[in-house]
Amino acid sequence: MAFASRWKKGPSSTSSSRSISLPGGSRPEHRARHPFGKIPAFEHDGFRLYEAGAITRYVDEALPGPRLQPEDPRGRARMNQIVSILDSYAYGTLVWDIYVERVFRLGALGERAW
Ligand SMILES: N[C@@H](CCC(=O)N[C@@H](CS)C(=O)NCC(=O)O)C(=O)O
């Protein structure tokens, strides 16, 4: 979600996507950007932020480009409901059970992440 929003807005910010699943946990420089050692971690003009929802909404509001969120309250509420459903009920299956197991681990992207 955070990466998709950056892609739609353009490359004027940085975020960390390197593998953090290293023996011993995430690197100290990553911990400085995300105290829980997770991804994504994001920086824009010296402003650091973590948590995908916060990053995505910031990208939408602070960066130029097409609006990513519906303008009307009901449309935004529906969007937030869908994001929450995906985070709460679909994330584990989609990311860890399917993407990580079948794409990442099997090297479908041309390299092994760990
Ligand atoms: N609530 C956080 C969740 C962050 C999160 O769990 N990220 C996952 C990847 S999508 C992660 O870093 N997993 C690796 C790990 O837990 O070691 C957010 O929305 O940014």
The ligand as an ORCA input file, in Angstrom:
! r2SCAN-3c Opt
* xyz 0 1
  N       1.320     -2.063     11.381
  C       2.500     -2.041     10.559
  C       2.845     -3.471     10.197
  C       4.277     -3.549      9.735
  C       4.654     -4.996      9.389
  O       4.288     -5.943     10.083
  N       5.424     -5.155      8.312
  C       5.817     -6.469      7.881
  C       5.928     -6.530      6.377
  S       4.493     -6.023      5.527
  C       7.165     -6.804      8.426
  O       7.968     -5.925      8.622
  N       7.408     -8.119      8.611
  C       8.691     -8.623      8.965
  C       8.810     -9.002     10.412
  O       7.811     -8.968     11.158
  O       9.933     -9.326     10.829
  C       2.263     -1.187      9.315
  O       1.108     -1.073      8.891
  O       3.230     -0.629      8.778
*
